[in-house]
Amino acid sequence: MSDCKHPNHNEQLLRINKIIGQLNGIKKMIEENRYCPEIITQLKAVSSACQSTEALLLEKHLASCVYEAFHSNNKESQEQKIKELTKLYKK
Protein backbone atom coordinates (compact mmCIF):
# COMPACT_ATOMS: atom_id res chain seq x y z
CA MET A 1 0.00 0.00 0.00
CA SER A 2 3.00 2.28 0.27
CA ASP A 3 6.08 3.04 -1.70
CA CYS A 4 7.63 5.54 0.71
CA LYS A 5 10.45 5.22 3.20
CA HIS A 6 8.73 4.76 6.54
CA PRO A 7 9.82 6.99 9.41
CA ASN A 8 11.07 5.61 12.70
CA HIS A 9 8.19 4.93 15.08
CA ASN A 10 10.15 4.16 18.26
CA GLU A 11 8.56 7.09 20.08
CA GLN A 12 5.10 5.75 19.24
CA LEU A 13 6.10 2.26 20.43
CA LEU A 14 7.08 3.74 23.80
CA ARG A 15 3.72 5.49 23.98
CA ILE A 16 1.88 2.29 23.02
CA ASN A 17 3.70 0.36 25.74
CA LYS A 18 2.67 3.01 28.27
CA ILE A 19 -0.94 2.75 27.07
CA ILE A 20 -0.82 -1.04 27.44
CA GLY A 21 0.40 -0.56 31.00
CA GLN A 22 -2.44 1.87 31.67
CA LEU A 23 -4.98 -0.59 30.24
CA ASN A 24 -3.60 -3.37 32.42
CA GLY A 25 -4.00 -1.05 35.40
CA ILE A 26 -7.60 -0.32 34.41
CA LYS A 27 -8.31 -4.03 34.08
CA LYS A 28 -6.98 -4.54 37.60
CA MET A 29 -9.12 -1.65 38.87
CA ILE A 30 -12.21 -3.29 37.39
CA GLU A 31 -11.27 -6.68 38.84
CA GLU A 32 -10.86 -4.99 42.24
CA ASN A 33 -14.30 -3.39 41.85
CA ARG A 34 -12.89 0.13 42.20
CA TYR A 35 -15.05 3.23 42.19
CA CYS A 36 -16.44 3.88 38.68
CA PRO A 37 -15.31 7.53 38.38
CA GLU A 38 -11.72 6.45 39.15
CA ILE A 39 -11.91 3.91 36.31
CA ILE A 40 -13.47 6.44 33.95
CA THR A 41 -10.70 8.93 34.73
CA GLN A 42 -8.11 6.34 33.75
CA LEU A 43 -10.03 5.41 30.59
CA LYS A 44 -10.10 9.09 29.60
CA ALA A 45 -6.33 9.25 30.11
CA VAL A 46 -5.88 6.23 27.82
CA SER A 47 -8.16 7.77 25.22
CA SER A 48 -6.15 10.99 25.31
CA ALA A 49 -2.88 9.06 25.03
CA CYS A 50 -4.23 7.17 22.00
CA GLN A 51 -5.30 10.41 20.34
CA SER A 52 -1.87 11.95 20.94
CA THR A 53 -0.18 8.87 19.50
CA GLU A 54 -2.45 8.99 16.46
CA ALA A 55 -1.63 12.68 15.94
CA LEU A 56 2.11 11.97 16.08
CA LEU A 57 1.76 9.12 13.60
CA LEU A 58 -0.22 11.34 11.26
CA GLU A 59 2.37 14.10 11.55
CA LYS A 60 5.18 11.67 10.69
CA HIS A 61 3.16 10.25 7.79
CA LEU A 62 2.52 13.72 6.40
CA ALA A 63 6.18 14.71 6.80
CA SER A 64 7.46 11.56 5.10
CA CYS A 65 5.17 9.56 2.81
CA VAL A 66 2.79 12.36 1.86
CA TYR A 67 5.64 14.85 1.49
CA GLU A 68 7.49 12.42 -0.80
CA ALA A 69 4.39 11.83 -2.92
CA PHE A 70 3.73 15.54 -3.40
CA HIS A 71 7.33 16.32 -4.23
CA SER A 72 7.39 13.68 -6.93
CA ASN A 73 5.77 14.07 -10.29
CA ASN A 74 3.71 10.94 -9.72
CA LYS A 75 0.05 12.03 -9.82
CA GLU A 76 -1.11 8.47 -9.07
CA SER A 77 0.91 8.40 -5.85
CA GLN A 78 -0.41 11.82 -4.86
CA GLU A 79 -4.01 10.76 -5.45
CA GLN A 80 -3.41 7.56 -3.47
CA LYS A 81 -2.23 9.57 -0.44
CA ILE A 82 -5.29 11.81 -0.63
CA LYS A 83 -7.60 8.78 -0.81
CA GLU A 84 -5.81 7.06 2.09
CA LEU A 85 -6.18 10.06 4.38
CA THR A 86 -9.77 10.73 3.32
CA LYS A 87 -10.69 7.10 3.98
CA LEU A 88 -9.01 7.17 7.41
CA TYR A 89 -10.95 10.20 8.56
CA LYS A 90 -14.33 9.15 7.17
CA LYS A 91 -14.44 6.31 9.71
CYANA upper distance limits for C-alpha pairs under 8 A (distance plus 0.5 A):
  3 ASP  CA     65 CYS  CA      8.48
  4 CYS  CA     64 SER  CA      7.96
  4 CYS  CA     65 CYS  CA      5.66
  4 CYS  CA     68 GLU  CA      7.55
  4 CYS  CA     69 ALA  CA      8.45
  5 LYS  CA     64 SER  CA      7.77
  5 LYS  CA     65 CYS  CA      7.34
  6 HIS  CA     61 HIS  CA      8.43
  6 HIS  CA     64 SER  CA      7.57
  6 HIS  CA     65 CYS  CA      7.54
  7 PRO  CA     60 LYS  CA      7.21
  7 PRO  CA     61 HIS  CA      8.09
  7 PRO  CA     64 SER  CA      7.22
  9 HIS  CA     13 LEU  CA      6.83
  9 HIS  CA     57 LEU  CA      8.31
 10 ASN  CA     14 LEU  CA      6.85
 11 GLU  CA     15 ARG  CA      6.92
 12 GLN  CA     16 ILE  CA      6.56
 12 GLN  CA     53 THR  CA      6.64
 12 GLN  CA     56 LEU  CA      8.10
 12 GLN  CA     57 LEU  CA      7.87
 13 LEU  CA     17 ASN  CA      6.63
 14 LEU  CA     18 LYS  CA      6.82
 15 ARG  CA     19 ILE  CA      6.72
 15 ARG  CA     49 ALA  CA      8.07
 15 ARG  CA     53 THR  CA      7.34
 16 ILE  CA     20 ILE  CA      6.65
 16 ILE  CA     50 CYS  CA      8.39
 16 ILE  CA     53 THR  CA      8.25
 17 ASN  CA     21 GLY  CA      6.78
 18 LYS  CA     22 GLN  CA      6.75
 19 ILE  CA     23 LEU  CA      6.63
 19 ILE  CA     46 VAL  CA      6.59
 19 ILE  CA     49 ALA  CA      7.41
 19 ILE  CA     50 CYS  CA      7.98
 20 ILE  CA     24 ASN  CA      6.67
 21 GLY  CA     25 GLY  CA      6.74
 22 GLN  CA     26 ILE  CA      6.74
 22 GLN  CA     42 GLN  CA      8.01
 22 GLN  CA     46 VAL  CA      7.25
 23 LEU  CA     27 LYS  CA      6.64
 23 LEU  CA     43 LEU  CA      8.35
 23 LEU  CA     46 VAL  CA      7.79
 24 ASN  CA     28 LYS  CA      6.79
 25 GLY  CA     29 MET  CA      6.71
 26 ILE  CA     30 ILE  CA      6.73
 26 ILE  CA     39 ILE  CA      6.83
 26 ILE  CA     42 GLN  CA      7.22
 26 ILE  CA     43 LEU  CA      7.81
 27 LYS  CA     31 GLU  CA      6.70
 28 LYS  CA     32 GLU  CA      6.57
 29 MET  CA     33 ASN  CA      6.72
 29 MET  CA     34 ARG  CA      5.84
 29 MET  CA     39 ILE  CA      7.22
 30 ILE  CA     34 ARG  CA      6.45
 30 ILE  CA     39 ILE  CA      7.79
 34 ARG  CA     38 GLU  CA      7.61
 34 ARG  CA     39 ILE  CA      7.56
 35 TYR  CA     39 ILE  CA      7.20
 36 CYS  CA     40 ILE  CA      6.65
 37 PRO  CA     41 THR  CA      6.54
 38 GLU  CA     42 GLN  CA      7.00
 39 ILE  CA     43 LEU  CA      6.71
 40 ILE  CA     44 LYS  CA      6.61
 41 THR  CA     45 ALA  CA      6.87
 42 GLN  CA     46 VAL  CA      6.83
 43 LEU  CA     47 SER  CA      6.65
 44 LYS  CA     48 SER  CA      6.64
 45 ALA  CA     49 ALA  CA      6.65
 46 VAL  CA     50 CYS  CA      6.62
 47 SER  CA     51 GLN  CA      6.75
 48 SER  CA     52 SER  CA      6.69
 49 ALA  CA     53 THR  CA      6.66
 50 CYS  CA     54 GLU  CA      6.60
 51 GLN  CA     55 ALA  CA      6.66
 52 SER  CA     56 LEU  CA      6.78
 53 THR  CA     57 LEU  CA      6.72
 54 GLU  CA     58 LEU  CA      6.63
 55 ALA  CA     59 GLU  CA      6.60
 56 LEU  CA     60 LYS  CA      6.71
 57 LEU  CA     61 HIS  CA      6.58
 58 LEU  CA     62 LEU  CA      6.57
 59 GLU  CA     63 ALA  CA      6.62
 60 LYS  CA     64 SER  CA      6.54
 61 HIS  CA     65 CYS  CA      5.91
 61 HIS  CA     66 VAL  CA      6.80
 62 LEU  CA     66 VAL  CA      5.24
 62 LEU  CA     67 TYR  CA      6.42
 63 ALA  CA     67 TYR  CA      5.84
 64 SER  CA     68 GLU  CA      6.46
 65 CYS  CA     69 ALA  CA      6.72
 66 VAL  CA     70 PHE  CA      6.73
 66 VAL  CA     78 GLN  CA      7.96
 66 VAL  CA     81 LYS  CA      6.68
 67 TYR  CA     71 HIS  CA      6.65
 68 GLU  CA     72 SER  CA      6.75
 69 ALA  CA     73 ASN  CA      8.33
 69 ALA  CA     74 ASN  CA      7.39
 69 ALA  CA     77 SER  CA      6.20
 69 ALA  CA     78 GLN  CA      5.67
 69 ALA  CA     81 LYS  CA      7.91
 70 PHE  CA     74 ASN  CA      8.31
 70 PHE  CA     78 GLN  CA      6.25
 74 ASN  CA     78 GLN  CA      6.93
 75 LYS  CA     79 GLU  CA      6.60
 76 GLU  CA     80 GLN  CA      6.62
 77 SER  CA     81 LYS  CA      6.86
 78 GLN  CA     82 ILE  CA      6.96
 79 GLU  CA     83 LYS  CA      6.69
 80 GLN  CA     84 GLU  CA      6.57
 81 LYS  CA     85 LEU  CA      6.76
 82 ILE  CA     86 THR  CA      6.56
 83 LYS  CA     87 LYS  CA      6.45
 84 GLU  CA     88 LEU  CA      6.71
 85 LEU  CA     89 TYR  CA      6.84
 86 THR  CA     90 LYS  CA      6.68
 87 LYS  CA     91 LYS  CA      7.39
